[in-house]
Amino acid sequence: MNIKIYGIPNCDTIKKTMVWLKENKIDFQFHNYKTDGISKEKLADWSKRVGWETIFNKKSTTWRELPTAEQEKILNANTAIQLMINNSSIIKRPVVEKNGEIILVGFDKNKFAEKLL
């Protein structure tokens, strides 16, 4: 099983995710948005699979700090993807892929157990 976790290392949710995976002896790769970036193609694929609204975090500090005029420009997947490329902190964390398929967005112990154990 090939598990890949997408996020930023200083995020508390990512830290919880990694602890849970290690406690459950699940090997994973970590993709750090800050050092590795994220491609338009990857975000477009995720958006098709789960909807851009699922991976776009409107509860994030990054979103709340954007000027209203910038927020009002986010109307569809294309505008959301461009903002996520430029501000990866606005992507909900973690995004989890199993064997290249997105399976989880956000951390929920029950869902993780269901999908990964």
N, C-alpha and C positions, 0 to 999 in steps of 0.2 A: 504494500500500500504506500503510495507516494503522497504525502501531505505537505502542503505549502501554506504558510501563514503570511498574510500581507498586513503590514502596519508600520508603526514607528516604535522604536524600542523604549522610549520614555513614557509611553502611554500605559496607564494603570490597567486598562482592559487587556492590552497585549501581555502585560506581565502576568495577569491572572490566567490568561489563556496558556501561556508557556508553562506556568506552574502546573496547571491541570494536565496538560499533555505529558509533562515529565513524570508526574505522579502516576499516570496511567500507562507509563512506559510506551508512549507513542512517539516514534521518530518523526521529525518534521524538518523542513527547511524554512528559514525565515527570510522574507523579502522585505527589506527596509526601504520604504518610499523615499526617505531622506537621502540615502546614498545610492539606491538602485533606480529611483524614479518609477514611473508607471507609464505604459504606452497607451496611446489613444486606442489602439486596436484591442488591448486587454480591457480597457474600460468600456468600449463599445460592445465587446463580447459579454461582459458581465451585465451590462444594461439590457441586452437582448434576453439574457437568461433569467434575470430576477427583477428587472426594471431599474431605471436610473434612480428612482425615488428611494429604493431600498439601500443603495450603496452611498447615496448622497446624504450627508449628515447635517440636517438643518438645526440640530441641537448643539452643534459644535461651537466653540468659542470663535473659530475662524469665520463661520457663517454669521454669527451675531455681530462681529466686528466689521463686517463688510458694510459699506454705505448702502442705504436703501436703494439707490439708483442701480447699483451693481446687483443686488439681490433680485430686483425686478426684471433683470435681463435673463434670469434662469427660468426658462419656460419649457424646455424640452431636453432630450438626451444630448443633443449636440452642444448646447450652451452649458449644460451641467458638466459634460465631459471636459470641455475646455477649461472650466474653472477647476475641476479636480486635477487636471494635469498641472496647472499652475499653482494650486494650493492643495497638495496631497493630504494635509491635515483635515480636510473637509470630507474625506472618504471614511465611511463608517468602519470601525475596527472591532475585531479582525474580519478580514475576508479570508475564508478557508477554501482551498481547493483540494480535492482528493482525485488523484490520477488525472489532473488537468481540468476537472469539472468543478465549478463553484458549487459548494454544498451548504455553506453556512455564512451568514453575515451577522456579526455581533456575537457576544459571548453569552451563552446560556448552557449551564452545566447539563441540564436534561437533554437538550438537543445535541450537545457534543457527545454525550454518552450514547444516544440513539444512533448517531451517524458514524461514530468513530470506534466504538467498542464492539 
